Amino acid sequence: MTHKPSAGESTELEWFKSSYSDSSNSNECVEIATTPGAVHVRDSKDLPGPRLGFTPATWEAFVTYACGS
């Protein structure tokens, strides 16, 4: 699912990389930014490029699955 800001929604997101990112090549990672209603994901090599948006519950389910917990 892609996300485009709606009218009145702030486009200023605070992006960060996972602590699990490979520090030897900091440009090869995904970055996330959270808002109360969504978790936004982008490719750190293509900052202005497409972004994905997930509900917090969907993101939590993904992270739980990805971490094998």
N, CA, C and O atoms as a Tripos MOL2 file, in Angstrom:
@<TRIPOS>MOLECULE
protein
  276   275    69     0     0
PROTEIN
NO_CHARGES

@<TRIPOS>ATOM
      1 N           0.8510   -1.1580    0.0000 N.3       1 MET1
      2 CA          0.0000    0.0000    0.0000 C.3       1 MET1
      3 C           0.9010    1.2260    0.0000 C.2       1 MET1
      4 O           1.8030    1.3270    0.8310 O.2       1 MET1
      5 N           0.6760    2.1400   -0.9000 N.am      2 THR2
      6 CA          1.4300    3.3840   -0.9080 C.3       2 THR2
      7 C           0.6530    4.4410   -0.1560 C.2       2 THR2
      8 O          -0.5580    4.3290    0.0330 O.2       2 THR2
      9 N           1.3580    5.4560    0.2660 N.am      3 HIS3
     10 CA          0.7250    6.4980    1.0690 C.3       3 HIS3
     11 C           1.0510    7.8490    0.4890 C.2       3 HIS3
     12 O           2.2180    8.1620    0.2540 O.2       3 HIS3
     13 N           0.0350    8.6550    0.2540 N.am      4 LYS4
     14 CA          0.2100   10.0460   -0.1500 C.3       4 LYS4
     15 C          -0.4400   10.8930    0.9250 C.2       4 LYS4
     16 O          -1.5760   10.6200    1.3140 O.2       4 LYS4
     17 N           0.2490   11.9140    1.4170 N.am      5 PRO5
     18 CA         -0.3320   12.7450    2.4730 C.3       5 PRO5
     19 C          -1.6360   13.3870    2.0160 C.2       5 PRO5
     20 O          -1.7480   13.8490    0.8800 O.2       5 PRO5
     21 N          -2.6050   13.4110    2.8980 N.am      6 SER6
     22 CA         -3.8670   14.0720    2.5990 C.3       6 SER6
     23 C          -3.7920   15.5220    3.0570 C.2       6 SER6
     24 O          -2.8550   15.9180    3.7500 O.2       6 SER6
     25 N          -4.7740   16.2970    2.6690 N.am      7 ALA7
     26 CA         -4.8060   17.7120    3.0450 C.3       7 ALA7
     27 C          -4.7320   17.8460    4.5580 C.2       7 ALA7
     28 O          -5.4580   17.1650    5.2830 O.2       7 ALA7
     29 N          -3.8720   18.7070    5.0250 N.am      8 GLY8
     30 CA         -3.7390   18.9410    6.4560 C.3       8 GLY8
     31 C          -2.7830   17.9960    7.1610 C.2       8 GLY8
     32 O          -2.4700   18.2050    8.3330 O.2       8 GLY8
     33 N          -2.3160   16.9690    6.4810 N.am      9 GLU9
     34 CA         -1.3850   16.0260    7.1040 C.3       9 GLU9
     35 C           0.0360   16.5400    6.9330 C.2       9 GLU9
     36 O           0.4180   16.9810    5.8490 O.2       9 GLU9
     37 N           0.7960   16.4820    7.9780 N.am     10 SER10
     38 CA          2.1680   16.9640    7.9250 C.3      10 SER10
     39 C           3.0130   16.0510    7.0480 C.2      10 SER10
     40 O           2.9210   14.8280    7.1530 O.2      10 SER10
     41 N           3.8280   16.6340    6.1910 N.am     11 THR11
     42 CA          4.7420   15.8360    5.3770 C.3      11 THR11
     43 C           6.1130   15.7500    6.0180 C.2      11 THR11
     44 O           7.0040   15.0930    5.4800 O.2      11 THR11
     45 N           6.2980   16.3980    7.1560 N.am     12 GLU12
     46 CA          7.5650   16.3490    7.8700 C.3      12 GLU12
     47 C           7.5800   15.1230    8.7770 C.2      12 GLU12
     48 O           7.0150   15.1410    9.8710 O.2      12 GLU12
     49 N           8.2260   14.0710    8.3190 N.am     13 LEU13
     50 CA          8.3190   12.8430    9.0940 C.3      13 LEU13
     51 C           9.7330   12.7040    9.6400 C.2      13 LEU13
     52 O          10.6950   13.1380    9.0060 O.2      13 LEU13
     53 N           9.8540   12.1130   10.7900 N.am     14 GLU14
     54 CA         11.1670   11.8620   11.3850 C.3      14 GLU14
     55 C          11.5580   10.4200   11.0590 C.2      14 GLU14
     56 O          11.0550    9.4750   11.6670 O.2      14 GLU14
     57 N          12.4520   10.2700   10.1010 N.am     15 TRP15
     58 CA         12.8690    8.9580    9.6010 C.3      15 TRP15
     59 C          14.0400    8.4210   10.4220 C.2      15 TRP15
     60 O          14.9010    9.1820   10.8640 O.2      15 TRP15
     61 N          14.0600    7.1030   10.6200 N.am     16 PHE16
     62 CA         15.2080    6.4860   11.2770 C.3      16 PHE16
     63 C          15.4250    5.0830   10.7370 C.2      16 PHE16
     64 O          14.5220    4.4590   10.1790 O.2      16 PHE16
     65 N          16.6470    4.6090   10.9200 N.am     17 LYS17
     66 CA         17.0320    3.2750   10.4690 C.3      17 LYS17
     67 C          17.0750    2.3380   11.6600 C.2      17 LYS17
     68 O          17.2630    2.7650   12.7990 O.2      17 LYS17
     69 N          16.9030    1.0830   11.3880 N.am     18 SER18
     70 CA         16.9560    0.0670   12.4260 C.3      18 SER18
     71 C          18.3560   -0.0240   13.0250 C.2      18 SER18
     72 O          19.3530    0.2020   12.3390 O.2      18 SER18
     73 N          18.4160   -0.3530   14.2940 N.am     19 SER19
     74 CA         19.7160   -0.5900   14.9310 C.3      19 SER19
     75 C          20.3790   -1.8450   14.3660 C.2      19 SER19
     76 O          21.5660   -2.0760   14.5940 O.2      19 SER19
     77 N          19.6160   -2.6570   13.6290 N.am     20 TYR20
     78 CA         20.1560   -3.8570   12.9990 C.3      20 TYR20
     79 C          20.7560   -3.5640   11.6270 C.2      20 TYR20
     80 O          21.2640   -4.4790   10.9800 O.2      20 TYR20
     81 N          20.7100   -2.3200   11.1680 N.am     21 SER21
     82 CA         21.2560   -1.9610    9.8660 C.3      21 SER21
     83 C          22.7520   -2.2040    9.8430 C.2      21 SER21
     84 O          23.4300   -2.0890   10.8640 O.2      21 SER21
     85 N          23.2530   -2.5390    8.6750 N.am     22 ASP22
     86 CA         24.6800   -2.7650    8.4720 C.3      22 ASP22
     87 C          25.3980   -1.4170    8.5040 C.2      22 ASP22
     88 O          25.2700   -0.6300    7.5660 O.2      22 ASP22
     89 N          26.1320   -1.1470    9.5430 N.am     23 SER23
     90 CA         26.7920    0.1530    9.6840 C.3      23 SER23
     91 C          27.9220    0.3530    8.6760 C.2      23 SER23
     92 O          28.3670    1.4840    8.4810 O.2      23 SER23
     93 N          28.4030   -0.7220    8.0240 N.am     24 SER24
     94 CA         29.4740   -0.5630    7.0420 C.3      24 SER24
     95 C          28.9450   -0.0010    5.7260 C.2      24 SER24
     96 O          29.7200    0.5170    4.9220 O.2      24 SER24
     97 N          27.6350   -0.0950    5.4960 N.am     25 ASN25
     98 CA         27.0470    0.4610    4.2800 C.3      25 ASN25
     99 C          25.6980    1.0490    4.6450 C.2      25 ASN25
    100 O          24.6620    0.4150    4.4460 O.2      25 ASN25
    101 N          25.7130    2.2510    5.1750 N.am     26 SER26
    102 CA         24.5040    2.8570    5.7360 C.3      26 SER26
    103 C          23.4580    3.2190    4.6920 C.2      26 SER26
    104 O          22.3320    3.5600    5.0560 O.2      26 SER26
    105 N          23.7900    3.1560    3.4100 N.am     27 ASN27
    106 CA         22.8100    3.5020    2.3810 C.3      27 ASN27
    107 C          21.9570    2.3180    1.9430 C.2      27 ASN27
    108 O          21.0430    2.4960    1.1390 O.2      27 ASN27
    109 N          22.2230    1.1380    2.4390 N.am     28 GLU28
    110 CA         21.4580   -0.0350    2.0350 C.3      28 GLU28
    111 C          20.5690   -0.4910    3.1750 C.2      28 GLU28
    112 O          20.8670   -1.4540    3.8810 O.2      28 GLU28
    113 N          19.4830    0.2190    3.3320 N.am     29 CYS29
    114 CA         18.5860   -0.0700    4.4380 C.3      29 CYS29
    115 C          17.2240    0.5410    4.1410 C.2      29 CYS29
    116 O          17.0890    1.4010    3.2700 O.2      29 CYS29
    117 N          16.2430    0.0960    4.8610 N.am     30 VAL30
    118 CA         14.9670    0.7870    4.8270 C.3      30 VAL30
    119 C          14.9110    1.7060    6.0330 C.2      30 VAL30
    120 O          15.5640    1.4610    7.0480 O.2      30 VAL30
    121 N          14.1360    2.7530    5.9140 N.am     31 GLU31
    122 CA         13.9280    3.6850    7.0120 C.3      31 GLU31
    123 C          12.4420    3.7120    7.3210 C.2      31 GLU31
    124 O          11.6050    3.5070    6.4420 O.2      31 GLU31
    125 N          12.1270    3.9690    8.5800 N.am     32 ILE32
    126 CA         10.7220    4.0870    8.9480 C.3      32 ILE32
    127 C          10.4840    5.4110    9.6650 C.2      32 ILE32
    128 O          11.3930    6.0000   10.2500 O.2      32 ILE32
    129 N           9.2430    5.8560    9.6000 N.am     33 ALA33
    130 CA          8.7750    7.0280   10.3310 C.3      33 ALA33
    131 C           7.3830    6.6820   10.8360 C.2      33 ALA33
    132 O           6.5810    6.0910   10.1140 O.2      33 ALA33
    133 N           7.1050    7.0470   12.0640 N.am     34 THR34
    134 CA          5.8020    6.7240   12.6290 C.3      34 THR34
    135 C           4.9650    7.9760   12.8580 C.2      34 THR34
    136 O           5.4810    9.0480   13.1710 O.2      34 THR34
    137 N           3.6770    7.8050   12.6930 N.am     35 THR35
    138 CA          2.6840    8.8080   13.0320 C.3      35 THR35
    139 C           1.6220    8.0570   13.8360 C.2      35 THR35
    140 O           1.6520    6.8270   13.8660 O.2      35 THR35
    141 N           0.7050    8.7370   14.4730 N.am     36 PRO36
    142 CA         -0.2930    8.0190   15.2710 C.3      36 PRO36
    143 C          -1.0870    6.9710   14.4880 C.2      36 PRO36
    144 O          -1.4810    5.9530   15.0580 O.2      36 PRO36
    145 N          -1.3280    7.1960   13.2080 N.am     37 GLY37
    146 CA         -2.1560    6.2590   12.4560 C.3      37 GLY37
    147 C          -1.4420    5.4120   11.4390 C.2      37 GLY37
    148 O          -2.0760    4.6070   10.7580 O.2      37 GLY37
    149 N          -0.1040    5.5720   11.3110 N.am     38 ALA38
    150 CA          0.5950    4.8290   10.2610 C.3      38 ALA38
    151 C           2.0800    4.6730   10.5710 C.2      38 ALA38
    152 O           2.6780    5.4650   11.2990 O.2      38 ALA38
    153 N           2.6450    3.6250    9.9900 N.am     39 VAL39
    154 CA          4.0910    3.4260    9.9780 C.3      39 VAL39
    155 C           4.4910    3.5460    8.5150 C.2      39 VAL39
    156 O           3.9980    2.7990    7.6700 O.2      39 VAL39
    157 N           5.3840    4.4870    8.2140 N.am     40 HIS40
    158 CA          5.8160    4.7560    6.8510 C.3      40 HIS40
    159 C           7.1760    4.1070    6.6370 C.2      40 HIS40
    160 O           8.0230    4.1200    7.5310 O.2      40 HIS40
    161 N           7.3880    3.5350    5.4430 N.am     41 VAL41
    162 CA          8.6290    2.8360    5.1200 C.3      41 VAL41
    163 C           9.1300    3.3580    3.7790 C.2      41 VAL41
    164 O           8.3570    3.5270    2.8360 O.2      41 VAL41
    165 N          10.4500    3.6140    3.7090 N.am     42 ARG42
    166 CA         11.0560    4.0420    2.4470 C.3      42 ARG42
    167 C          12.4340    3.4060    2.2960 C.2      42 ARG42
    168 O          13.0220    2.9270    3.2650 O.2      42 ARG42
    169 N          12.9340    3.4090    1.0710 N.am     43 ASP43
    170 CA         14.2600    2.8980    0.7380 C.3      43 ASP43
    171 C          15.2710    4.0060    0.9940 C.2      43 ASP43
    172 O          15.1190    5.1050    0.4600 O.2      43 ASP43
    173 N          16.2830    3.7490    1.7850 N.am     44 SER44
    174 CA         17.2630    4.7870    2.1150 C.3      44 SER44
    175 C          18.1020    5.2110    0.9140 C.2      44 SER44
    176 O          18.7580    6.2520    0.9610 O.2      44 SER44
    177 N          18.0940    4.4210   -0.1620 N.am     45 LYS45
    178 CA         18.8400    4.7950   -1.3690 C.3      45 LYS45
    179 C          18.0060    5.6840   -2.2900 C.2      45 LYS45
    180 O          18.5420    6.2570   -3.2390 O.2      45 LYS45
    181 N          16.7120    5.8090   -2.0280 N.am     46 ASP46
    182 CA         15.8110    6.5730   -2.8960 C.3      46 ASP46
    183 C          14.8600    7.3870   -2.0240 C.2      46 ASP46
    184 O          13.6560    7.1300   -2.0040 O.2      46 ASP46
    185 N          15.4010    8.3680   -1.3050 N.am     47 LEU47
    186 CA         14.6120    9.1240   -0.3320 C.3      47 LEU47
    187 C          13.3590    9.7820   -0.9020 C.2      47 LEU47
    188 O          12.3220    9.7430   -0.2390 O.2      47 LEU47
    189 N          13.3920   10.3800   -2.0820 N.am     48 PRO48
    190 CA         12.1660   10.9840   -2.5910 C.3      48 PRO48
    191 C          11.2500    9.9720   -3.2830 C.2      48 PRO48
    192 O          10.1470   10.3200   -3.7020 O.2      48 PRO48
    193 N          11.6990    8.7380   -3.4020 N.am     49 GLY49
    194 CA         10.9410    7.7210   -4.1240 C.3      49 GLY49
    195 C           9.6940    7.2460   -3.3870 C.2      49 GLY49
    196 O           9.2540    7.8740   -2.4240 O.2      49 GLY49
    197 N           9.1360    6.1460   -3.8430 N.am     50 PRO50
    198 CA          7.8930    5.6410   -3.2690 C.3      50 PRO50
    199 C           8.0440    5.2680   -1.7960 C.2      50 PRO50
    200 O           9.1220    4.9000   -1.3300 O.2      50 PRO50
    201 N           6.9410    5.3730   -1.0950 N.am     51 ARG51
    202 CA          6.8850    5.0100    0.3250 C.3      51 ARG51
    203 C           5.7110    4.0710    0.5310 C.2      51 ARG51
    204 O           4.7080    4.1290   -0.1810 O.2      51 ARG51
    205 N           5.8570    3.2220    1.5040 N.am     52 LEU52
    206 CA          4.7620    2.3400    1.9000 C.3      52 LEU52
    207 C           4.2050    2.8410    3.2120 C.2      52 LEU52
    208 O           4.9290    3.4240    4.0190 O.2      52 LEU52
    209 N           2.9330    2.6210    3.4260 N.am     53 GLY53
    210 CA          2.3030    2.9830    4.6890 C.3      53 GLY53
    211 C           1.5050    1.8130    5.2290 C.2      53 GLY53
    212 O           0.7470    1.1810    4.4930 O.2      53 GLY53
    213 N           1.6690    1.5260    6.4960 N.am     54 PHE54
    214 CA          0.9860    0.4050    7.1440 C.3      54 PHE54
    215 C           0.2920    0.8930    8.4070 C.2      54 PHE54
    216 O           0.7370    1.8530    9.0370 O.2      54 PHE54
    217 N          -0.7840    0.2390    8.7690 N.am     55 THR55
    218 CA         -1.3860    0.5350   10.0650 C.3      55 THR55
    219 C          -0.4290    0.0410   11.1390 C.2      55 THR55
    220 O           0.3490   -0.8790   10.8860 O.2      55 THR55
    221 N          -0.4650    0.6230   12.3230 N.am     56 PRO56
    222 CA          0.4170    0.1430   13.3890 C.3      56 PRO56
    223 C           0.2310   -1.3570   13.6810 C.2      56 PRO56
    224 O           1.2090   -2.0560   13.9470 O.2      56 PRO56
    225 N          -0.9940   -1.8480   13.6340 N.am     57 ALA57
    226 CA         -1.2420   -3.2760   13.9120 C.3      57 ALA57
    227 C          -0.6180   -4.1650   12.8370 C.2      57 ALA57
    228 O          -0.0550   -5.2160   13.1460 O.2      57 ALA57
    229 N          -0.7200   -3.7450   11.5820 N.am     58 THR58
    230 CA         -0.1200   -4.5210   10.4940 C.3      58 THR58
    231 C           1.3930   -4.5240   10.6160 C.2      58 THR58
    232 O           2.0300   -5.5600   10.4240 O.2      58 THR58
    233 N           1.9770   -3.3710   10.9360 N.am     59 TRP59
    234 CA          3.4330   -3.2830   11.1050 C.3      59 TRP59
    235 C           3.8950   -4.1670   12.2570 C.2      59 TRP59
    236 O           4.8940   -4.8770   12.1380 O.2      59 TRP59
    237 N           3.1680   -4.1230   13.3730 N.am     60 GLU60
    238 CA          3.5180   -4.9600   14.5240 C.3      60 GLU60
    239 C           3.4810   -6.4420   14.1690 C.2      60 GLU60
    240 O           4.3570   -7.2030   14.5800 O.2      60 GLU60
    241 N           2.4630   -6.8540   13.4020 N.am     61 ALA61
    242 CA          2.3720   -8.2550   12.9840 C.3      61 ALA61
    243 C           3.5430   -8.6320   12.0770 C.2      61 ALA61
    244 O           4.0920   -9.7280   12.1970 O.2      61 ALA61
    245 N           3.9290   -7.7310   11.1720 N.am     62 PHE62
    246 CA          5.0670   -7.9900   10.2960 C.3      62 PHE62
    247 C           6.3450   -8.1400   11.0770 C.2      62 PHE62
    248 O           7.0980   -9.0890   10.8560 O.2      62 PHE62
    249 N           6.6110   -7.2140   11.9970 N.am     63 VAL63
    250 CA          7.8500   -7.2530   12.7830 C.3      63 VAL63
    251 C           7.8920   -8.5290   13.6290 C.2      63 VAL63
    252 O           8.9350   -9.1750   13.7310 O.2      63 VAL63
    253 N           6.7820   -8.8820   14.2200 N.am     64 THR64
    254 CA          6.7270  -10.1120   15.0200 C.3      64 THR64
    255 C           7.0630  -11.3260   14.1350 C.2      64 THR64
    256 O           7.8340  -12.1980   14.5360 O.2      64 THR64
    257 N           6.4810  -11.3710   12.9420 N.am     65 TYR65
    258 CA          6.7500  -12.4660   12.0130 C.3      65 TYR65
    259 C           8.2150  -12.4640   11.5700 C.2      65 TYR65
    260 O           8.8690  -13.5060   11.5740 O.2      65 TYR65
    261 N           8.7250  -11.2930   11.1890 N.am     66 ALA66
    262 CA         10.0960  -11.1770   10.6830 C.3      66 ALA66
    263 C          11.1330  -11.5420   11.7450 C.2      66 ALA66
    264 O          12.1910  -12.0860   11.4280 O.2      66 ALA66
    265 N          10.8250  -11.2440   12.9880 N.am     67 CYS67
    266 CA         11.7620  -11.5470   14.0860 C.3      67 CYS67
    267 C          11.6060  -12.9710   14.5850 C.2      67 CYS67
    268 O          12.4020  -13.4350   15.4010 O.2      67 CYS67
    269 N          10.5990  -13.6620   14.1060 N.am     68 GLY68
    270 CA         10.3990  -15.0520   14.5050 C.3      68 GLY68
    271 C           9.8730  -15.2180   15.9200 C.2      68 GLY68
    272 O          10.0230  -16.2880   16.5100 O.2      68 GLY68
    273 N           9.2640  -14.1870   16.4720 N.am     69 SER69
    274 CA          8.7490  -14.2720   17.8450 C.3      69 SER69
    275 C           7.3350  -14.7500   17.8550 C.2      69 SER69
    276 O           6.7360  -14.8840   18.9230 O.2      69 SER69
@<TRIPOS>BOND
     1     1     2 1
     2     2     3 1
     3     3     4 2
     4     3     5 am
     5     5     6 1
     6     6     7 1
     7     7     8 2
     8     7     9 am
     9     9    10 1
    10    10    11 1
    11    11    12 2
    12    11    13 am
    13    13    14 1
    14    14    15 1
    15    15    16 2
    16    15    17 am
    17    17    18 1
    18    18    19 1
    19    19    20 2
    20    19    21 am
    21    21    22 1
    22    22    23 1
    23    23    24 2
    24    23    25 am
    25    25    26 1
    26    26    27 1
    27    27    28 2
    28    27    29 am
    29    29    30 1
    30    30    31 1
    31    31    32 2
    32    31    33 am
    33    33    34 1
    34    34    35 1
    35    35    36 2
    36    35    37 am
    37    37    38 1
    38    38    39 1
    39    39    40 2
    40    39    41 am
    41    41    42 1
    42    42    43 1
    43    43    44 2
    44    43    45 am
    45    45    46 1
    46    46    47 1
    47    47    48 2
    48    47    49 am
    49    49    50 1
    50    50    51 1
    51    51    52 2
    52    51    53 am
    53    53    54 1
    54    54    55 1
    55    55    56 2
    56    55    57 am
    57    57    58 1
    58    58    59 1
    59    59    60 2
    60    59    61 am
    61    61    62 1
    62    62    63 1
    63    63    64 2
    64    63    65 am
    65    65    66 1
    66    66    67 1
    67    67    68 2
    68    67    69 am
    69    69    70 1
    70    70    71 1
    71    71    72 2
    72    71    73 am
    73    73    74 1
    74    74    75 1
    75    75    76 2
    76    75    77 am
    77    77    78 1
    78    78    79 1
    79    79    80 2
    80    79    81 am
    81    81    82 1
    82    82    83 1
    83    83    84 2
    84    83    85 am
    85    85    86 1
    86    86    87 1
    87    87    88 2
    88    87    89 am
    89    89    90 1
    90    90    91 1
    91    91    92 2
    92    91    93 am
    93    93    94 1
    94    94    95 1
    95    95    96 2
    96    95    97 am
    97    97    98 1
    98    98    99 1
    99    99   100 2
   100    99   101 am
   101   101   102 1
   102   102   103 1
   103   103   104 2
   104   103   105 am
   105   105   106 1
   106   106   107 1
   107   107   108 2
   108   107   109 am
   109   109   110 1
   110   110   111 1
   111   111   112 2
   112   111   113 am
   113   113   114 1
   114   114   115 1
   115   115   116 2
   116   115   117 am
   117   117   118 1
   118   118   119 1
   119   119   120 2
   120   119   121 am
   121   121   122 1
   122   122   123 1
   123   123   124 2
   124   123   125 am
   125   125   126 1
   126   126   127 1
   127   127   128 2
   128   127   129 am
   129   129   130 1
   130   130   131 1
   131   131   132 2
   132   131   133 am
   133   133   134 1
   134   134   135 1
   135   135   136 2
   136   135   137 am
   137   137   138 1
   138   138   139 1
   139   139   140 2
   140   139   141 am
   141   141   142 1
   142   142   143 1
   143   143   144 2
   144   143   145 am
   145   145   146 1
   146   146   147 1
   147   147   148 2
   148   147   149 am
   149   149   150 1
   150   150   151 1
   151   151   152 2
   152   151   153 am
   153   153   154 1
   154   154   155 1
   155   155   156 2
   156   155   157 am
   157   157   158 1
   158   158   159 1
   159   159   160 2
   160   159   161 am
   161   161   162 1
   162   162   163 1
   163   163   164 2
   164   163   165 am
   165   165   166 1
   166   166   167 1
   167   167   168 2
   168   167   169 am
   169   169   170 1
   170   170   171 1
   171   171   172 2
   172   171   173 am
   173   173   174 1
   174   174   175 1
   175   175   176 2
   176   175   177 am
   177   177   178 1
   178   178   179 1
   179   179   180 2
   180   179   181 am
   181   181   182 1
   182   182   183 1
   183   183   184 2
   184   183   185 am
   185   185   186 1
   186   186   187 1
   187   187   188 2
   188   187   189 am
   189   189   190 1
   190   190   191 1
   191   191   192 2
   192   191   193 am
   193   193   194 1
   194   194   195 1
   195   195   196 2
   196   195   197 am
   197   197   198 1
   198   198   199 1
   199   199   200 2
   200   199   201 am
   201   201   202 1
   202   202   203 1
   203   203   204 2
   204   203   205 am
   205   205   206 1
   206   206   207 1
   207   207   208 2
   208   207   209 am
   209   209   210 1
   210   210   211 1
   211   211   212 2
   212   211   213 am
   213   213   214 1
   214   214   215 1
   215   215   216 2
   216   215   217 am
   217   217   218 1
   218   218   219 1
   219   219   220 2
   220   219   221 am
   221   221   222 1
   222   222   223 1
   223   223   224 2
   224   223   225 am
   225   225   226 1
   226   226   227 1
   227   227   228 2
   228   227   229 am
   229   229   230 1
   230   230   231 1
   231   231   232 2
   232   231   233 am
   233   233   234 1
   234   234   235 1
   235   235   236 2
   236   235   237 am
   237   237   238 1
   238   238   239 1
   239   239   240 2
   240   239   241 am
   241   241   242 1
   242   242   243 1
   243   243   244 2
   244   243   245 am
   245   245   246 1
   246   246   247 1
   247   247   248 2
   248   247   249 am
   249   249   250 1
   250   250   251 1
   251   251   252 2
   252   251   253 am
   253   253   254 1
   254   254   255 1
   255   255   256 2
   256   255   257 am
   257   257   258 1
   258   258   259 1
   259   259   260 2
   260   259   261 am
   261   261   262 1
   262   262   263 1
   263   263   264 2
   264   263   265 am
   265   265   266 1
   266   266   267 1
   267   267   268 2
   268   267   269 am
   269   269   270 1
   270   270   271 1
   271   271   272 2
   272   271   273 am
   273   273   274 1
   274   274   275 1
   275   275   276 2
@<TRIPOS>SUBSTRUCTURE
     1 MET1         2 RESIDUE 1 A MET
     2 THR2         6 RESIDUE 1 A THR
     3 HIS3        10 RESIDUE 1 A HIS
     4 LYS4        14 RESIDUE 1 A LYS
     5 PRO5        18 RESIDUE 1 A PRO
     6 SER6        22 RESIDUE 1 A SER
     7 ALA7        26 RESIDUE 1 A ALA
     8 GLY8        30 RESIDUE 1 A GLY
     9 GLU9        34 RESIDUE 1 A GLU
    10 SER10       38 RESIDUE 1 A SER
    11 THR11       42 RESIDUE 1 A THR
    12 GLU12       46 RESIDUE 1 A GLU
    13 LEU13       50 RESIDUE 1 A LEU
    14 GLU14       54 RESIDUE 1 A GLU
    15 TRP15       58 RESIDUE 1 A TRP
    16 PHE16       62 RESIDUE 1 A PHE
    17 LYS17       66 RESIDUE 1 A LYS
    18 SER18       70 RESIDUE 1 A SER
    19 SER19       74 RESIDUE 1 A SER
    20 TYR20       78 RESIDUE 1 A TYR
    21 SER21       82 RESIDUE 1 A SER
    22 ASP22       86 RESIDUE 1 A ASP
    23 SER23       90 RESIDUE 1 A SER
    24 SER24       94 RESIDUE 1 A SER
    25 ASN25       98 RESIDUE 1 A ASN
    26 SER26      102 RESIDUE 1 A SER
    27 ASN27      106 RESIDUE 1 A ASN
    28 GLU28      110 RESIDUE 1 A GLU
    29 CYS29      114 RESIDUE 1 A CYS
    30 VAL30      118 RESIDUE 1 A VAL
    31 GLU31      122 RESIDUE 1 A GLU
    32 ILE32      126 RESIDUE 1 A ILE
    33 ALA33      130 RESIDUE 1 A ALA
    34 THR34      134 RESIDUE 1 A THR
    35 THR35      138 RESIDUE 1 A THR
    36 PRO36      142 RESIDUE 1 A PRO
    37 GLY37      146 RESIDUE 1 A GLY
    38 ALA38      150 RESIDUE 1 A ALA
    39 VAL39      154 RESIDUE 1 A VAL
    40 HIS40      158 RESIDUE 1 A HIS
    41 VAL41      162 RESIDUE 1 A VAL
    42 ARG42      166 RESIDUE 1 A ARG
    43 ASP43      170 RESIDUE 1 A ASP
    44 SER44      174 RESIDUE 1 A SER
    45 LYS45      178 RESIDUE 1 A LYS
    46 ASP46      182 RESIDUE 1 A ASP
    47 LEU47      186 RESIDUE 1 A LEU
    48 PRO48      190 RESIDUE 1 A PRO
    49 GLY49      194 RESIDUE 1 A GLY
    50 PRO50      198 RESIDUE 1 A PRO
    51 ARG51      202 RESIDUE 1 A ARG
    52 LEU52      206 RESIDUE 1 A LEU
    53 GLY53      210 RESIDUE 1 A GLY
    54 PHE54      214 RESIDUE 1 A PHE
    55 THR55      218 RESIDUE 1 A THR
    56 PRO56      222 RESIDUE 1 A PRO
    57 ALA57      226 RESIDUE 1 A ALA
    58 THR58      230 RESIDUE 1 A THR
    59 TRP59      234 RESIDUE 1 A TRP
    60 GLU60      238 RESIDUE 1 A GLU
    61 ALA61      242 RESIDUE 1 A ALA
    62 PHE62      246 RESIDUE 1 A PHE
    63 VAL63      250 RESIDUE 1 A VAL
    64 THR64      254 RESIDUE 1 A THR
    65 TYR65      258 RESIDUE 1 A TYR
    66 ALA66      262 RESIDUE 1 A ALA
    67 CYS67      266 RESIDUE 1 A CYS
    68 GLY68      270 RESIDUE 1 A GLY
    69 SER69      274 RESIDUE 1 A SER
